[in-house]
Amino acid sequence: MSDYKTITKIIESINRNGRQGPKDLLSDEVYGWVKRDLKISYTDYKKIILDNSIKDTERLNNRNAFFVLDAHNKFQLFKSNEEEIRKYLCYIVRENPGITSAEARITFKQIYRDYTPVDLMDQQNLSSQQDVIDQTIRNILVSNITKKKNAELFNQSDSKPFTYTLKDNGFEYASEIEEKIHYLNIEDNILDYNIEQENAIKNNAKGIKTYSKEELAQMHEENKHFNMLDYYADFLASNNNRNARFPTDDKIKNTRLKLEDYKCEVDSDHITFETTSLPNYLEGHHMVPMSAQKNFPNIKLDCIENMVALCPKCHAQITYGTRDEKKKIFDSVVEKRIEDFESIGFTEPILKVIFDTYYK
């Protein structure tokens, strides 16, 4: 087994057993993970790691380094050059206008050859399993899209899922990297990677069922002909209590969480914790509350357009906060999702009435 293949398997083992981040690769903990998968001796393991390491001061001149040692001989992540990644992303967007960030990450790993296995290590302190490359791309296209370097290159769509096209400077960047891309042999230096793996990592939603795009489109059409008396006939007949809670479909909530990439819609930086089924714990909230269903007999309120993904803090704030605190969350979501609400008949003026009536 070549050193490259061994290192690849070591990285895969570390990713399976625990997020790496800047951790001592020679520790008993990390070696224990690898030993369970590879049955490698500590002597051989240590030799492979050290033989493929460089000093931090040499990292810029050695793009083939697998691991980086700092001045204290502690291992660091080898983060690929962000400027170079921008050029590749410009090329990808130029060739695929309207591409999403998730699709860009997949395409990037099919054509970029200069990352090392350590670039594919999972980072600590992330809400879902993401390696260094994925996180860097997400920073460029999503988290830091408004920063000058990125804003000069990319146009981002107004609504989610965000899609991207290029500005003039982006086309120039794409041209700079084009010749290099044409001469790549993409099979040599990439780990096995496919869309199924990307989705499994992104979702990490074990046993959670969601609706497909086709099913959502059909449900949207059906909602145009919704009749509360027919749909909730059994419920209405058995619940004379006007405060009884209308039944809801948990798959609607799960689908909204997935559509939002498991990020809070008020602030994507609101990271909570990973659960056995979710990469980042969130809660679903009906913007027009289900208690209002009897007042809107021709609109099914338990629908994807009316569902919002919120972190526990934002959910508690819009539920239990003062009127001003509730309004901060309400207005923030309305601003981002107004097209969804309008598509089921809730324009901004109507939503203002909704807030005054149900968010006292």
Residue pairs with C-beta under 8 A, 6 or more apart in sequence:
3 48
3 51
3 52
6 38
6 40
6 48
7 48
7 52
7 66
7 117
8 117
8 191
9 37
9 38
10 34
10 38
10 45
10 48
10 49
10 117
11 117
11 118
11 120
11 121
11 191
12 37
12 191
13 33
13 34
13 36
13 37
13 38
14 20
14 25
14 30
14 33
14 34
14 121
14 122
15 120
15 121
15 122
15 129
15 131
16 33
16 37
17 33
17 36
17 37
18 29
18 30
18 33
19 122
19 123
19 124
19 126
19 129
20 30
20 77
20 121
20 122
20 123
20 124
21 77
21 121
21 122
21 123
21 124
21 125
22 74
22 75
22 76
22 77
22 124
23 30
23 75
23 124
24 30
24 74
24 75
25 49
25 67
25 75
26 46
26 49
26 75
31 42
31 45
34 40
34 45
35 42
35 45
49 67
52 65
52 66
52 67
53 65
53 66
53 67
53 68
53 69
53 75
54 62
54 65
54 67
54 68
54 69
55 68
55 69
56 68
56 69
56 70
56 71
56 76
58 65
59 65
59 68
59 78
63 114
63 116
64 116
65 78
65 116
65 118
66 78
66 116
66 117
66 118
67 75
67 78
67 118
68 75
68 76
68 77
68 78
68 118
69 75
69 76
70 76
77 118
77 119
77 121
77 123
77 132
78 116
78 118
78 119
78 132
79 119
79 132
79 136
80 114
80 115
80 119
80 132
80 133
80 136
82 136
82 139
82 140
84 114
84 177
85 108
85 112
85 133
85 136
85 137
85 140
86 140
86 149
86 150
86 153
86 173
87 173
87 174
87 176
87 177
88 108
88 111
88 112
88 177
88 181
89 104
89 108
89 137
89 140
89 141
89 153
89 154
90 153
90 154
90 166
90 170
90 171
90 173
90 174
90 177
91 173
91 174
91 177
91 178
91 181
92 99
92 104
92 107
92 108
92 111
93 99
93 104
93 154
93 164
93 165
93 166
93 170
93 174
94 166
94 170
94 171
94 174
96 103
96 104
96 107
97 164
97 165
97 166
98 163
98 164
98 165
99 107
99 163
99 164
100 161
100 162
100 163
100 164
101 137
101 138
101 141
101 142
101 162
101 164
102 161
102 198
102 202
102 261
104 137
104 141
104 164
105 133
105 134
105 137
105 138
105 198
106 193
106 194
106 195
106 198
108 133
108 137
109 133
109 190
109 193
110 186
110 190
110 193
111 181
111 184
111 186
112 133
112 190
113 184
113 185
113 186
113 188
113 189
113 190
114 189
115 133
115 189
117 191
118 132
119 131
119 132
119 133
120 131
120 132
120 133
120 191
121 131
121 132
122 129
122 130
122 131
123 130
123 131
123 132
123 135
126 135
126 271
127 262
127 263
127 271
127 272
127 274
127 279
127 280
128 201
128 202
128 204
128 262
128 274
128 279
128 280
129 201
129 204
129 279
130 138
130 201
140 150
141 150
141 154
141 156
141 162
141 164
142 162
142 268
143 268
143 269
144 150
145 151
145 154
145 156
152 167
152 169
152 170
153 166
153 167
153 169
153 170
153 173
154 164
154 165
154 166
154 167
154 170
155 164
155 165
155 166
155 167
156 162
156 163
156 164
157 163
157 164
159 336
159 337
159 339
160 259
160 260
160 336
161 259
161 261
166 174
202 261
202 279
203 258
203 279
204 274
204 278
204 279
205 254
205 258
205 277
205 278
205 279
206 276
206 277
207 277
208 254
208 277
208 278
209 251
209 254
210 251
210 254
210 255
210 258
211 219
211 251
211 252
211 255
211 304
216 255
216 304
219 303
219 304
220 303
220 304
220 305
220 343
220 344
222 300
223 299
223 300
223 303
223 344
226 298
226 299
226 300
227 297
227 298
228 236
228 293
228 294
228 296
228 297
228 298
228 300
229 236
229 297
231 300
232 246
232 247
232 293
235 244
235 246
235 247
242 294
243 291
245 290
245 291
246 290
246 291
246 293
246 301
246 302
247 302
248 286
248 290
248 302
249 302
252 284
252 302
252 303
252 304
252 307
253 284
253 307
255 304
255 307
256 284
256 304
256 307
256 308
256 309
257 278
257 282
257 284
257 309
259 304
259 309
260 282
260 309
262 278
262 279
262 280
262 282
262 309
263 270
263 280
263 282
263 309
264 270
264 282
264 309
264 310
264 311
264 314
265 308
265 309
265 310
265 332
265 333
265 336
265 337
266 310
266 311
266 314
266 329
266 332
266 333
267 311
267 314
270 311
270 313
270 314
271 280
272 280
272 281
272 282
272 311
272 312
273 280
273 281
274 280
274 281
275 281
281 311
281 312
282 309
282 310
282 311
282 312
283 309
283 310
283 311
283 312
283 315
284 307
284 308
284 309
284 310
285 307
285 308
285 309
285 310
285 315
285 318
285 319
286 301
286 302
286 306
286 307
286 308
287 306
287 307
287 308
287 330
287 333
287 334
287 337
287 341
287 346
287 351
287 354
288 296
288 301
288 306
288 346
288 351
288 354
288 358
289 301
289 358
290 301
290 302
291 358
292 301
292 354
292 357
292 358
293 301
299 344
299 345
303 344
304 340
305 340
305 341
305 343
305 344
306 340
306 341
306 344
306 346
308 333
308 337
310 318
310 329
314 329
317 325
317 326
317 328
317 329
318 325
318 326
318 329
318 330
318 359
319 326
321 329
323 359
323 360
326 355
326 359
327 355
327 359
330 351
330 355
330 359
334 341
334 348
334 351
338 348
341 347
341 351
346 354
